[in-house]
Amino acid sequence: MSERHNNGPLIRNEQGISLITVMMVVLIMTLMGISILAVTGSERQIAGSVSASEASVAAAESCVSTAANILQQSLQAHGVPVALLSNAVPPGPVPLTNQAVLWGEITNDGGNPDFPVGAGSVPNLTMTVGNYQVFGDIDRMYLQCASTACDPIDPTSRFDIFYQFTCVSQNLATGITSQVGALYSCNLASAFCQPRPY
């Protein structure tokens, strides 16, 4: 009679299992690497968009400060100074063809129902700030007595004039556009202007 020795379970051929395990680990790590690259790329794109948007807003805000300067100089000179016109050397921000329109908007209540960009727009100022074209509009809103008793004929009466600035910056290459508005109050006697909250 023959004896059979059974020392444990029958071992099957497992020579390829380590290769399959390594391939699975490599596949998982590759998928993780691709997803990390995709997330990094999307974060860089978001950061670039935020940076471009901030630059666009900064360009529009520079237009507001320029509009305040134009307004103050014009009130002091009782007209739009020639040095601010686009044909001056160096060129100013006020288009030459818009000088009379701008002065009308500075002196007349209710302003002019125009706007800085779009079809039929007549911007009061145009500037280039970096990669952005910036267009601005100045509108006189109303005149308000600065003291309790005001007489429009009395030269000692103090009046404040309220103006609204609307500035739009556009980057034609990227299509990014930002609009900023501000309300300014100017003292008629001293031509002093300061920002006011809405």
Residue, then its C-alpha position, 0 to 999 in steps of 0.5 A: m500500500s502506498e501512503r499519501h502525505n497531506n501536509g496542508p492545502l494544495i498550493r496552486n500556481e500564484q506566480g502572476i499575482s504580484l504583477i497584477t497587484v503592482m499594476m493596480v497600484v500603478l493605475i491608482m497612482t496614475l489616476m491620482g496624479i492626473s486628478i491632482l494635475a487637473v485640480t492644479g490647472s483649474e486652480r491656476q485658471i481661477a487665480g488668473s481670472v481673479s487677478a484679471s478681474e481685480a486689474s479690471v476693477a482697478a482700471a475702472e476705479s482709476c477712472v473715478s479718481t480721474a473724473a473727480n480731478i476733471l470735475q474739480q479742475s473744471l469747476q475751478a476754471h469755469g470750463v473744461p481746461v484745454a490741458l485735459l482734452s485729447n488733443a493736448v500734449p500730452p493727451g488728456p482724458v477728455p475727447l475733444t469732441n466732448q468738451a461742450v457736452l461735458w461742460g453741459e453735464i457739469t453745469n446742468d441738473g439732471g445730467n445727460p442721459d448718456f452712458p459710457v459704453g454701448a451703442g450711442s454712447v458718448p463717454n466724457l473721458t477715455m483712458t488706456v490703463g494697462n490692457y484695458q480701455v476705460f470709459g467714464d461718464i460724469d452726470r450732475m444729479y442735483l444742487q442742495c443747500a449746504s446750510t439752513a437758509c439758502d438764497p440762489i441769488d445770494p452769493t454768500s449762500r453755500f450750495d453743494i452739487f452732487y455728481q455721479f460717476t460711472c466708469v467701465s473698463q474693458n479688455l477686448a482681448t479677454g472680454i473682461t468688463s468691470q463697472v464702478g460707480a461713485l457719488y461725489s459732492c462738490n462745494l460750489a464756492s470752493a470747488f472742493c469735491q469729496p466722495r459720498p456714500y450712496 
